[in-house]
């Protein structure tokens, strides 16, 4: 009995399996197109296994002609790391400092391979890195002006970014549209990294001496039909340029409809129907080939007519995978369905950050402005939070002009740290799950406050009482979130109700959070909202919550403890802490939310507008 070879063993000589599996082949074709066409400089891979990122990056670098060291960008990337670079030079007995183009633009306008920029996780890229991608990808010219530097050139850098499909909706659409080539690589999971290099020898010079093809009107019409009427101009340009590049690599003078279909299949777009005027039995164009050579004999048949799913169906133990039979045909979008959509942000419902390409604006001066991660430097306005290395570097540039015997630092050389802004707003939500019933959705009453927190990039603190799955039913649960886009915030709004209502403990926890937020040394917090959604029927006294032991009959002790705890919050500075109580309008004891609002000094918001339409509401009320 023959023993099957291991899955990662190299194919035997002369075997038809000399090509890599389909996902690796598609990836190699895409990277070849990106290497050949500067307008396709941005490649975004969805759902790529993290351990394959390095192998794919080196494959891309090899296709670019052996690019230099990879430029890795992440959450700590600063503007100073990208655009400029200081050089020390010895001139006689003196040492001078000059400013040269940084790693992102140093290869622009020069011979040799372009710079390869790698972003392992696009969602964690810093604001400086995101803005650099938006400014350079697809741009005809880049202008960088800095002290001692003026750089004008066409960007040549290629970008390789990785992102999860479910996270695409969190990114700015301006950033996503800059990546012309976007494809799902979920099918690449389980492939050995070295298999990505098996097809490289025939492609290493594929981008050399390529004559750029033109694009016919029929191809442009086909591009619009493939993308649909709602696609933006950047998507249409990207698909048309990919079709043109495929035609150029194939040696054709003009891109036809079949090239547009091949480009769509390459990135995972469904191809419906057959282009007018093409032979359905005609093979797809060779998607690449060194200039003047014909690789059609080694290329797969038209993917719009081949059941690719037959190749990817798992086989049973001891059985080989069944390949597609000649008579198997599919119609509609099935060929691309296995590859995933290149535009997952159109289907996800995750909210993105407000103004994601801007740093947080800080209005707080003094010690609060010196907190946060350093993202760069700027000219100093005072002597606080000085950046010593940028100051010395700035002074070194001017030493020759000043002609002093000793190294001199002038006031104009002083630089201070530019820091990522800390959140200046806080939303504290206290949710009483026992006051919500199936006939009332409190999300409508909370939406103005959530909108305020979203647009203001406010931090969030959610305190829950009366939940069925509470950690301890006699105590309040609490968690902190970076903003209201945290999935835990949405989950907290629809948690099932339990039996106990430790309202007093929840209000005490809210007071602790507010005091800690404002009293923390150097806090940048300038404004906070406390929103309490409750019917006021607290049935767990504070002592019971603190001890965790039930003490028999409690009477109105839980309500009284809640009012006392609320009075401590009402004594806080009302110019910085604002409060609102959402009234669920439940009887009996319908006056309890109003008593709680009086103790808090809060506004009462009608939770059921149809029942109590005359109650004030809205987060802007004072």
LINMOMO-V507849 format. One line per field, one symbol per residue. phi: phi as a letter, one per 40 degrees, with the letter a starting at -180 (. if undefined). psi: psi as a letter, one per 20 degrees, with the letter a starting at -180 (. if undefined). burial: I if it has 9 or more other ideal C-beta (glycine too) atoms within 8 Angstrom, else O. A space follows every 50 residues. Layout:
phi = ???
psi = ???
burial = ???
//
This chain:
phi = .ccccccbcccccgcccccccdccccccccccccccbccbcbbbbcgcdd ccdcccccccccccggdcdcccbacccbdccbcbacbcbbbgcbbbbbbb dcccbcccgbchcccbbbbcaccbcccccccccccbcgccabbbbadgab bbaccbcbbbbbacccccccccccccccccbbacbccccgccdccccccc dcbcbcccfcccccbccccccccccccgcccccccccccccccccccccc gccacbcccccccccccgccbbgbdcgbcccccccccaiddgbbbccccc cdccbbcccccbcccccgbccccccdccbbbgccdccccgccbcccbcbc ccccfccbcccbbcbgdcccbhccbiaaccbaccfccccccccccccbcc ccfbcbcbbcdcccbbcbbccccbbabbbbbccccbbccbbcccccdccc ccccccfccbbbbbbgccbccaccbccaabbcaccddccccccbcccbbc bccccccccccccccccccccgcccbaabbbbbacgccbbcccccccgbc bgcbgccccccccccccccccccccbbbbabcccfbbcfccccccccccc gbccbccbdccbccccahcccb
psi = pqpqqqhjqqqqpjqikhqrrgghggghgghgghhhohilhppoppkpph iiggghghgghhhjklqbpqopqbhjprhhighrppppqpncjqpqpqpr qrhhjhipjrrrqrppppohohhjqrhghghgghhgpjqhqpppprojpo porppiqqpoqqqqhiihiiqphhghihohopqpkhiipiqphihhihjh hiihkhjplppprrprhhghhhghhhhrijqrhhgggghghgghhghghi jqhqpahhhgghgghhijqpoprpqpjqphipqqqpirpqpiqokhhiqq roiijpnhhhhipqqrpjqrqprpqhipqqrbjhhihiiqqimiihhqjp qrqpmijqqpppiprbhhijqrqpjarrppiajplqogghgggghhhjhh hhlqhqpporhiipqrpoqppqpjqppopopoiiiprhipoihghihhhh gghghjlqqqopppqkqhkqgoijqqqqqqqhaiiphhghhhhkqqqbgq nmgghghhhgggggghhhippjpjphqqpoopoqjjmpjoqhhghhhjpp kbphcjhhgghghghhhhhhiroiihoqqqpooilpqaliighhhhhghi krqppohnhhhmiiqqrqiiq.
burial = OOOOOOOOOOOOOOOOOOOIOIIIIIIIIIIIIIIIIOOIIIIIIIIIOO OIIOIIIOIIIIIIOOIOOIIOIIOOIIIIOIIIIIOOOOOOOOOIIIII IIIIIIIIOOOOIIIIIIIOIIIOIIIIIIIIIIOIIIIOOIOIOOOOIO IOIIIIIIIIIIIOIOIIIIIIOOIIIIIIIIIIIIIIOOIOIOIIIIII OOIOOIIOOIOOIOIIOIIIIIIIOIIOOOOOOIIIIIIIIIIIIIIIII IIOIIIIIIIIIIIIIIIIIIOOOIOOIOOOOOIIIIIIOIOOOIOOOIO OOIIOIIIOIIOOOOOOOOOOOOIOOOIOIOOOIIIOIIIIIOIIOOIOI OIOOOIIOOIOIOIOOOIIIIOOIIIIOOIOOOOOIIOOIIIIIIIIIIO OOOOOOOOOOOOIIIIIOIIIIIIIIIIIIIIIIIIOOOIOIOOIIOIII OIIIOIIIIIIIIIIIIOOIOOOIIIIIOOIOIIIIOIIOOIIOIOIIOI IIIIIIIIIIIOIIIOIIOOOOIIIOIIIIIIIIIIIIOIIIOIIOOOOO OOOIOOOIIOIIIIIIIIIIOIOOOIIIIIIIIIIOOOIIOIIIIIIOII IIIIIIIIOOOIOOIOIOIOOO
//
